[in-house]
Amino acid sequence: AQSVTQLDSQVPVFEEAPVELRCNYSSSVSVYLFWYVQYPNQGLQLLLKYLSGSTLVKGINGFEAEFNKSQTSFHLRKPSVHISDTAEYFCAVSTTGNTPLVFGKGTRLSVIA
Amino acid sequence: KAGVTQTPRYLIKTRGQQVTLSCSPISGHRSVSWYQQTPGQGLQFLFEYFSETQRNKGNFPGRFSGRQFSNSRSEMNVSTLELGDSALYLCASSTDRVSGANVLTFGAGSRLTVL
């Protein structure tokens, strides 16, 4: 069965600084990888996804992530964060076949003015 | 295009009662998944329905059940509520897994408080 580890539960960062949110996964088969964002009192919004092809994936709001199969990682990056990026970010993995999406525990990003 | 709609958004119940939550998926989406979100356990998969059939089930007790109707709308029911059932219940819909991937679009959730 697949699993996801988000290495940091909280990440504080100053406004306009770069940020990286780390995600590692475990799976014995090929994977699909996702990052979702959750703002307070809301559901999850898809930021980006890796299904196949280029390992560098660009998403909404200036975020990007790189799939690294040898490191089993899918880290999320943004070169310059804004106050509005303050939210909780979830990494998720699924595999081929009818398997459900499995989420990490989340990383709370706090952007400081 | 309307998103995933969950009702009610907030509800308060007492221990021992039961609750039914509703989810209307995006038009054309035939798969509906349910997740429970709590501060301690994070996002945990409850079940997935496709074409009125349960396709996957998570590791929850039998008090948690669901169903899907012919119009793809889904409901989940929790009977004999316990304090630990207090959570945000998230519904997500998707088209079928054409490429094998289940890309989920989430609703805003139903926040259940059990007193």
Boltz contact constraints between the chains, C-beta under 6 A:
constraints:
  - contact:
      token1: [A, 32]
      token2: [B, 101]
      max_distance: 6.0
  - contact:
      token1: [A, 42]
      token2: [B, 108]
      max_distance: 6.0
  - contact:
      token1: [A, 43]
      token2: [B, 90]
      max_distance: 6.0
  - contact:
      token1: [A, 43]
      token2: [B, 106]
      max_distance: 6.0
  - contact:
      token1: [A, 43]
      token2: [B, 107]
      max_distance: 6.0
  - contact:
      token1: [A, 43]
      token2: [B, 108]
      max_distance: 6.0
  - contact:
      token1: [A, 43]
      token2: [B, 109]
      max_distance: 6.0
  - contact:
      token1: [A, 44]
      token2: [B, 106]
      max_distance: 6.0
  - contact:
      token1: [A, 51]
      token2: [B, 99]
      max_distance: 6.0
  - contact:
      token1: [A, 51]
      token2: [B, 101]
      max_distance: 6.0
  - contact:
      token1: [A, 94]
      token2: [B, 102]
      max_distance: 6.0
  - contact:
      token1: [A, 96]
      token2: [B, 100]
      max_distance: 6.0
  - contact:
      token1: [A, 98]
      token2: [B, 55]
      max_distance: 6.0
  - contact:
      token1: [A, 100]
      token2: [B, 45]
      max_distance: 6.0
  - contact:
      token1: [A, 100]
      token2: [B, 48]
      max_distance: 6.0
  - contact:
      token1: [A, 100]
      token2: [B, 56]
      max_distance: 6.0
  - contact:
      token1: [A, 101]
      token2: [B, 102]
      max_distance: 6.0
  - contact:
      token1: [A, 101]
      token2: [B, 104]
      max_distance: 6.0
  - contact:
      token1: [A, 103]
      token2: [B, 43]
      max_distance: 6.0
  - contact:
      token1: [A, 105]
      token2: [B, 42]
      max_distance: 6.0
